[in-house]
């Protein structure tokens, strides 16, 4: 039996906007159906990595492969629309001139689905998100939580092999954050797709991920299951990332 290729494979990846790299020599794989949380502080390179996978940034070194197909190197990069990726942006990124229904229907239409069928499938997704009654509203008439769920529905409309979530709950209050986390988990289970979930929220990373990748200044510090990362940090920085309770002051006495 031929093994299924990873949903995402980044090898020796370096990303930069200027001469100073934001991500350095990063190698990371995400298995089919797996969710990996990128956990790190602001400026650690989480969003930059997701944008490169989505196709908005070309690597300066290394390569990116999605479902076994190389989509980006320093020499060439496929555009976002040719990658089997759905992305939920931190700041929603909804089109102001489109209603909720039109926004979610757009990816279906881009894939070649006739407009009536695309609108019908979009309406189903909106109902699934509990937003059917808001289908005719533009973003300006939606709350932040509603806009974020529209963004999620638009990403799911791609029917992608890989979903990228860039701090999707960062601007939501606690009840909405919990509800959206549950929604993300349910949708991933339903579709069987893989996901990369960027966050600086430790509780969120430990709750949603099969594995957690700790990112510091553009480099991976540790990759492991939530329990491994929490219980067996590789250094003091990794321990402090999961909370002060992870660090104990001790006196080491050497016994001859």
C-alpha positions, 0 to 999 in steps of 0.5 A: 500500500502506497503511503498517503503524502502529507497534507503539507510539507515545508523543507528548509523554508526561508521567508523574508520581506527584506534582507533579514529573514522572518522564517529561517530554515524551517522544516515541518510536515502536517499529515493528512487529516492532522491539525498542527497548532503554530504557537508563538508570540507576535512577530515569531513568523506564524502569519508569514508562514501561513501566507507563504503556504497560501501563496502570498509570499514566495520562499527565498529558499526551500520548498512547500508541497501540498498533498505531495505536489510542490507548489513553491520554491525560490524559483517558482510559485503557483498562485493561491487559486491553484493551491488546494488551500482554504484560509481564514484570516485574522482580520476577516478580509471579507469583500465589502461589496458582497453579501454573506451569501455571495462571499461564500458562493464565490469559491464554488463559482471559481471552481466551475460550479454554476451560479445557482448551484453555488448559491445553493451550496453557500446557503447550506454552509451558512445554515450550518454556521447558524448564519442563514438569516444573515445571508443578504447582509454585507460585512458592514452589517455583521458583528465581528463574530459573524464576520469571522464565521463568514470567513470560515464558511468561505474557506470551507467552500474551497473544499480544500485538502488543507485549511490555514487558520491565522488566529481566527479567534483573536478578536472574539470574546470568550463565549464566541471564541469557545463556540468557534473553536468547537465549530472548527473542530467539527468542520475538520472532522466532517471534511477530513482535511488537515489544518494549520492553526496559528495562535499565541493563545496556549489554551487554544493551541492545546485544545485544538491541535493533534501536535503543537509546533513552538515558533520563536524568531522564525525557527521551530523550537519544539514539535510534539503532542500537546501533552509532550509540549506542556510536560516535557519542554525542551528549554526554559522559553518553551516552558514559559510559553505554556505558563508560569506554572511550568517553571520551578526554581530549584537548588541542585546539590551535587552528591559525590 
